[in-house]
Amino acid sequence: MKKRADWAAWILQLLFGSIVGAGISLAFTPGFRRRSDTLIDREDATIFLLGAVLIGGGLASYLGDRLWLDGVYRFSQPEAARHSTLSRILSILFIVAGLVFLITAIIRTLER
């Protein structure tokens, strides 16, 4: 029998992970911190933010509750995310695309 993804959980994890990724990326961009010595220039902040959103969403949709709750439970571990081949490929594509955006933003900032 083929594995079936829990698409509702996959989408919710993707959305929540994207929000967390966006929040974390703000610490590295100029608009969030008062100091000017941030990792990313203002011109590349959008690319960096998009990369962090994609990575956060991809990781959350791939790992599911294990990303958020893995260290919390002592006796029973959280259940692994139910994936189909398509959901697994989409999660990995989000992560890879996010890494491309992040690396692009960092390289563009370092070239200036």
N, CA, C and O of each residue as an XYZ file, in Angstrom:
448
protein
N       0.835     -1.176      0.000
C       0.000      0.000      0.000
C       0.888      1.250      0.000
O       1.872      1.321      0.736
N       0.536      2.211     -0.817
C       1.315      3.442     -0.900
C       1.107      4.299      0.341
O       0.025      4.347      0.927
N       2.184      4.968      0.713
C       2.072      5.917      1.821
C       1.308      7.141      1.355
O       1.471      7.587      0.219
N       0.484      7.680      2.222
C      -0.269      8.885      1.906
C       0.138      9.986      2.875
O       0.317      9.758      4.071
N       0.275     11.149      2.339
C       0.661     12.288      3.167
C      -0.560     12.840      3.895
O      -1.689     12.742      3.413
N      -0.314     13.408      5.038
C      -1.344     14.161      5.746
C      -1.189     15.609      5.296
O      -0.454     16.385      5.907
N      -1.892     15.965      4.219
C      -1.676     17.257      3.590
C      -2.083     18.433      4.471
O      -1.463     19.494      4.403
N      -3.100     18.266      5.284
C      -3.502     19.362      6.176
C      -2.377     19.661      7.171
O      -2.029     20.819      7.397
N      -1.819     18.611      7.757
C      -0.710     18.811      8.696
C       0.511     19.350      7.969
O       1.226     20.191      8.514
N       0.766     18.887      6.754
C       1.904     19.341      5.976
C       1.803     20.839      5.705
O       2.781     21.569      5.862
N       0.625     21.292      5.300
C       0.422     22.717      4.995
C       0.544     23.563      6.260
O       1.163     24.627      6.236
N      -0.038     23.101      7.356
C       0.059     23.862      8.611
C       1.504     23.950      9.096
O       1.939     25.004      9.560
N       2.244     22.859      8.992
C       3.651     22.891      9.373
C       4.428     23.840      8.457
O       5.292     24.586      8.917
N       4.117     23.807      7.162
C       4.767     24.698      6.206
C       4.511     26.167      6.564
O       5.436     26.980      6.553
N       3.275     26.498      6.875
C       2.941     27.887      7.221
C       3.617     28.321      8.520
O       4.197     29.405      8.587
N       3.545     27.486      9.542
C       4.146     27.851     10.822
C       5.668     27.952     10.705
O       6.276     28.873     11.250
N       6.274     27.012      9.997
C       7.720     27.059      9.790
C       8.140     28.284      9.001
O       9.199     28.856      9.259
N       7.319     28.693      8.039
C       7.622     29.900      7.266
C       7.586     31.144      8.136
O       8.427     32.032      7.995
N       6.624     31.206      9.024
C       6.526     32.356      9.940
C       7.725     32.398     10.877
O       8.300     33.462     11.106
N       8.100     31.250     11.416
C       9.265     31.196     12.315
C      10.542     31.544     11.551
O      11.389     32.275     12.064
N      10.687     31.026     10.332
C      11.849     31.352      9.513
C      11.947     32.837      9.217
O      13.036     33.411      9.246
N      10.812     33.461      8.931
C      10.802     34.904      8.682
C      11.201     35.668      9.940
O      11.958     36.636      9.870
N      10.696     35.236     11.079
C      11.037     35.904     12.326
C      12.514     35.806     12.659
O      13.122     36.779     13.104
N      13.088     34.641     12.445
C      14.507     34.460     12.720
C      15.351     35.294     11.758
O      16.371     35.856     12.156
N      14.934     35.375     10.506
C      15.728     36.118      9.517
C      15.769     37.613      9.816
O      16.708     38.297      9.410
N      14.776     38.120     10.510
C      14.752     39.551     10.813
C      15.918     39.978     11.702
O      16.326     41.139     11.672
N      16.444     39.069     12.473
C      17.580     39.397     13.337
C      18.847     39.679     12.529
O      19.791     40.276     13.046
N      18.873     39.254     11.266
C      20.061     39.431     10.432
C      19.898     40.540      9.402
O      20.802     40.779      8.602
N      18.767     41.210      9.414
C      18.511     42.254      8.418
C      18.502     43.629      9.071
O      18.240     43.743     10.269
N      18.787     44.678      8.298
C      18.956     46.010      8.870
C      17.702     46.630      9.472
O      17.831     47.447     10.384
N      16.535     46.305      9.034
C      15.331     46.955      9.539
C      14.975     46.561     10.945
O      14.268     47.308     11.622
N      15.429     45.431     11.414
C      15.043     44.911     12.717
C      15.958     45.401     13.826
O      15.492     45.733     14.915
N      17.228     45.448     13.564
C      18.194     45.853     14.579
C      18.550     47.323     14.399
O      18.558     47.833     13.278
N      18.835     47.984     15.471
C      19.203     49.403     15.397
C      20.638     49.579     14.913
O      20.991     50.604     14.330
N      21.446     48.577     15.160
C      22.841     48.670     14.724
C      22.914     48.481     13.218
O      22.042     47.847     12.623
N      23.930     49.018     12.618
C      24.072     48.914     11.171
C      24.976     47.760     10.749
O      25.158     47.529      9.553
N      25.546     47.033     11.709
C      26.464     45.949     11.367
C      25.725     44.615     11.229
O      26.072     43.636     11.890
N      24.732     44.582     10.391
C      23.985     43.351     10.170
C      24.653     42.519      9.086
O      25.490     43.012      8.330
N      24.274     41.269      9.024
C      24.878     40.344      8.071
C      24.475     40.674      6.637
O      25.269     40.473      5.718
N      23.275     41.170      6.431
C      22.723     41.374      5.095
C      22.454     42.856      4.861
O      21.953     43.552      5.744
N      22.793     43.332      3.654
C      22.478     44.710      3.278
C      20.981     44.878      3.051
O      20.258     43.904      2.838
N      20.535     46.108      3.100
C      19.115     46.408      2.888
C      18.652     45.954      1.502
O      17.512     45.513      1.353
N      19.513     46.054      0.487
C      19.129     45.688     -0.874
C      18.877     44.184     -1.008
O      18.074     43.765     -1.842
N      19.543     43.386     -0.208
C      19.426     41.936     -0.300
C      18.553     41.336      0.799
O      18.450     40.113      0.904
N      17.935     42.165      1.603
C      17.140     41.675      2.728
C      15.928     40.867      2.270
O      15.562     39.885      2.916
N      15.310     41.264      1.175
C      14.136     40.543      0.687
C      14.507     39.139      0.218
O      13.784     38.179      0.483
N      15.629     39.026     -0.475
C      16.083     37.709     -0.939
C      16.417     36.826      0.262
O      16.080     35.642      0.283
N      17.075     37.406      1.254
C      17.428     36.664      2.458
C      16.173     36.216      3.201
O      16.093     35.075      3.657
N      15.200     37.105      3.323
C      13.944     36.784      3.994
C      13.227     35.654      3.276
O      12.739     34.726      3.922
N      13.154     35.716      1.958
C      12.504     34.660      1.184
C      13.210     33.323      1.387
O      12.556     32.288      1.520
N      14.530     33.339      1.412
C      15.271     32.111      1.655
C      14.982     31.518      3.027
O      14.806     30.307      3.161
N      14.934     32.365      4.040
C      14.648     31.888      5.396
C      13.227     31.354      5.507
O      12.984     30.369      6.205
N      12.293     31.997      4.827
C      10.906     31.522      4.825
C      10.819     30.139      4.190
O      10.150     29.249      4.715
N      11.497     29.963      3.059
C      11.459     28.670      2.379
C      12.141     27.574      3.196
O      11.639     26.452      3.267
N      13.268     27.888      3.807
C      13.966     26.889      4.628
C      13.131     26.520      5.853
O      12.979     25.340      6.171
N      12.593     27.523      6.536
C      11.765     27.247      7.715
C      10.543     26.412      7.372
O      10.223     25.452      8.074
N       9.867     26.773      6.306
C       8.701     26.008      5.890
C       9.051     24.612      5.430
O       8.345     23.654      5.747
N      10.140     24.487      4.682
C      10.560     23.172      4.209
C      10.965     22.239      5.334
O      10.585     21.068      5.347
N      11.742     22.763      6.285
C      12.150     21.933      7.425
C      10.952     21.510      8.272
O      10.850     20.356      8.686
N      10.054     22.451      8.524
C       8.887     22.128      9.344
C       7.979     21.125      8.651
O       7.464     20.211      9.295
N       7.777     21.281      7.348
C       6.909     20.335      6.645
C       7.576     18.972      6.499
O       6.880     17.958      6.445
N       8.880     18.921      6.436
C       9.587     17.652      6.309
C       9.651     16.904      7.638
O       9.381     15.704      7.696
N      10.008     17.616      8.699
C      10.192     16.971     10.004
C       8.919     16.885     10.822
O       8.799     16.008     11.677
N       7.972     17.766     10.584
C       6.722     17.747     11.344
C       6.947     18.129     12.795
O       7.757     19.003     13.102
N       6.223     17.465     13.682
C       6.301     17.791     15.111
C       7.662     17.481     15.721
O       8.006     18.025     16.770
N       8.429     16.625     15.086
C       9.762     16.322     15.631
C      10.638     17.568     15.667
O      11.517     17.674     16.523
N      10.418     18.510     14.755
C      11.203     19.745     14.762
C      10.912     20.563     16.006
O      11.825     21.144     16.594
N       9.670     20.615     16.409
C       9.272     21.485     17.518
C       9.298     20.780     18.865
O       9.575     21.414     19.883
N       9.015     19.483     18.893
C       8.777     18.803     20.165
C       9.732     17.669     20.474
O       9.495     16.924     21.426
N      10.785     17.507     19.724
C      11.636     16.331     19.870
C      12.271     16.223     21.251
O      12.341     15.124     21.801
N      12.725     17.300     21.810
C      13.382     17.237     23.116
C      12.442     17.350     24.292
O      12.881     17.237     25.436
N      11.161     17.569     24.050
C      10.210     17.804     25.130
C       9.764     16.497     25.781
O       9.669     16.412     27.006
N       9.495     15.497     24.979
C       8.956     14.244     25.493
C      10.070     13.336     25.977
O      11.049     13.102     25.268
N       9.914     12.830     27.182
C      10.915     11.929     27.755
C      10.560     10.462     27.484
O      11.447      9.641     27.248
N       9.272     10.138     27.516
C       8.882      8.736     27.421
C       8.340      8.352     26.049
O       8.629      7.261     25.558
N       7.582      9.206     25.440
C       7.045      8.887     24.110
C       7.443      9.993     23.142
O       7.128     11.163     23.359
N       8.122      9.621     22.098
C       8.594     10.584     21.107
C       7.443     10.992     20.192
O       6.517     10.209     19.981
N       7.491     12.221     19.640
C       6.443     12.630     18.716
C       6.469     11.770     17.456
O       7.518     11.302     17.013
N       5.304     11.585     16.912
C       5.157     10.758     15.720
C       5.815     11.434     14.517
O       5.736     12.653     14.362
N       6.454     10.648     13.682
C       7.074     11.185     12.469
C       5.987     11.663     11.505
O       4.874     11.137     11.494
N       6.325     12.654     10.708
C       5.369     13.188      9.739
C       5.052     12.128      8.690
O       5.931     11.388      8.248
N       3.776     12.069      8.301
C       3.379     11.133      7.250
C       3.605     11.801      5.902
O       3.046     12.860      5.619
N       4.423     11.173      5.081
C       4.775     11.738      3.786
C       4.402     10.793      2.660
O       4.434      9.570      2.797
N       4.051     11.403      1.549
C       4.022     10.682      0.284
C       5.298     11.083     -0.444
O       6.054     11.924      0.041
N       5.535     10.496     -1.581
C       6.725     10.857     -2.361
C       6.667     12.325     -2.750
O       7.681     13.021     -2.692
N       5.487     12.807     -3.150
C       5.338     14.195     -3.570
C       5.594     15.166     -2.420
O       6.299     16.160     -2.598
N       5.032     14.890     -1.248
C       5.221     15.813     -0.122
C       6.680     15.854      0.318
O       7.186     16.912      0.693
N       7.354     14.718      0.275
C       8.773     14.677      0.647
C       9.611     15.480     -0.356
O      10.496     16.240      0.039
N       9.328     15.309     -1.660
C      10.064     16.044     -2.700
C       9.809     17.540     -2.578
O      10.741     18.334     -2.704
N       8.559     17.938     -2.335
C       8.248     19.363     -2.199
C       8.975     19.981     -1.010
O       9.506     21.087     -1.114
N       9.004     19.277      0.113
C       9.700     19.799      1.291
C      11.188     19.986      1.004
O      11.770     21.008      1.368
N      11.792     19.013      0.362
C      13.217     19.109      0.037
C      13.473     20.226     -0.964
O      14.476     20.931     -0.859
N      12.578     20.396     -1.935
C      12.728     21.491     -2.903
C      12.639     22.859     -2.223
O      13.378     23.776     -2.579
N      11.741     23.000     -1.252
C      11.647     24.257     -0.500
C      12.965     24.543      0.226
O      13.450     25.674      0.210
N      13.536     23.532      0.854
C      14.787     23.714      1.584
C      15.919     24.105      0.636
O      16.680     25.028      0.923
N      16.028     23.407     -0.483
C      17.099     23.692     -1.442
C      16.929     25.088     -2.040
O      17.904     25.832     -2.149
N      15.713     25.450     -2.425
C      15.474     26.788     -2.977
C      15.791     27.861     -1.941
O      16.360     28.899     -2.277
N      15.427     27.618     -0.691
C      15.748     28.570      0.370
C      17.239     28.736      0.563
O      17.721     29.851      0.761
N      17.975     27.640      0.507
C      19.432     27.726      0.621
C      20.031     28.527     -0.531
O      20.966     29.302     -0.330
N      19.496     28.341     -1.737
C      19.990     29.107     -2.891
C      19.759     30.597     -2.663
O      20.649     31.407     -2.922
N      18.573     30.965     -2.181
C      18.288     32.381     -1.920
C      19.186     32.937     -0.817
O      19.716     34.040     -0.950
N      19.361     32.186      0.269
C      20.211     32.656      1.361
C      21.648     32.863      0.906
O      22.252     33.899      1.181
N      22.184     31.882      0.215
C      23.571     31.980     -0.247
C      23.725     33.124     -1.237
O      24.726     33.839     -1.209
N      22.739     33.303     -2.112
C      22.778     34.414     -3.062
C      22.807     35.754     -2.336
O      23.595     36.631     -2.688
N      21.963     35.918     -1.334
C      21.930     37.173     -0.579
C      23.242     37.424      0.150
O      23.732     38.553      0.175
N      23.811     36.388      0.739
C      25.069     36.554      1.466
C      26.204     36.895      0.514
O      27.011     37.779      0.803
N      26.272     36.206     -0.615
C      27.345     36.481     -1.583
C      27.211     37.906     -2.139
O      28.209     38.615     -2.270
N      26.003     38.318     -2.461
C      25.801     39.676     -2.975
C      26.189     40.721     -1.939
O      26.731     41.769     -2.291
N      25.920     40.448     -0.671
C      26.293     41.392      0.376
C      27.809     41.448      0.535
O      28.372     42.530      0.699
N      28.470     40.302      0.488
C      29.916     40.267      0.666
C      30.661     40.904     -0.514
O      31.782     41.383     -0.348
N      30.058     40.911     -1.679
C      30.707     41.518     -2.853
C      30.702     43.041     -2.797
O      31.460     43.684     -3.522
N      29.882     43.613     -1.967
C      29.810     45.079     -1.873
C      30.840     45.621     -0.932
O      30.918     46.834     -0.736
